Amino acid sequence: ATNIVVREANRTMLFYVYGAVIVLCFITFRNWRAVIVAVVPLAVTSILCEALMVVLGIGVKVGTLPVIALGVGIGVDYALYLLSIQLAQQRADATLAEAHRCALQFTGKVVALVGVTLAAGVVTWIWSPIKFQADMGILLTFMFIWNMVGALILIPALSHFLLKDGSRAQRFGTVPELSLAA
């Protein structure tokens, strides 16, 4: 009975977490294409995390439910950092390549640093004699790293297809302009 309740809670939690992320990304970017670019890397990481759980025999339990939500929350931060800069630059008439280069120079290093730092903080849990803590170390390390990689690799790839250079009419939304000259 517990497994059934946890399985249903997992679906409900994912529905609410992704629903909130999608709504907040749409409010932030005001562009459905940008929402897709932000959410797809998160979804890929969540799917890979669930696959890892199956391979390692880590079941969906009360303790693992918050991990997936935490991973999505951290991952969307990476997307917000990168896409905000990229879209602001595109609205300032930069090409997609220029906008993405600017986003990587401005926040890409920070995204990489945060991802590695968060993963380094929990990777040592893997060797804990407490099974729950070891499982959490594996899952959190995996999600922190894959969300970072997803943001740094999938966002530019998806942007190429969904946020191409085009008319100003395609670049709707309200993200403040950014000046890198300081």
Phi, psi and omega in degrees: 000321180298318180300321179294315180297316181295318179299316178293321178296323178298312179298316180297315180299314179298319179300312181291318180297308180292326176299314179296318180298315181297314180297313181292324175294321179293321177296320181291310188266335183052040182206115184296331178294318179295326177297317178297316179299323181283324189272328183301314177300326178293316180296319179299315179296319179297318179295315178297323179294318178294324176296318178299319179299321178293313182299319183272358180072025177268108182284163173284116183231174177304323181286334182272343180303312181294337182296316181294318178297319178297317178299319178294317180297318178292316182298322180291331175301314179302314180296318180297317179301307185290313184291326179300314180291314181301313181292323177298319179291321178296322178293336177271019176073022172280151174290166179300318180298315179295318181296318180291320177300317178298317179298319179293319180292323185279314184234349182300319179295323179292317178301314179297316180298314180296316179300313180292320180295314179297316179296318180297329180290334183247350183297330180291341178296337183303328182268012179290142176288346178274115185304315181302314180294321178296316178299317180295322177299316178297309185294315181293316178301313179302312183291320179297316181291312184291328174295320178296310180299317178300316180294317184284336182251312184286326180299312177294324180295313179292324178299324180302323182269327187254336183238039182303162172299141181187197182291158179299334180297332179282344185259047181285161180130172182228087173245128183300149178293153182235133176248125180271351179281114182231000000 
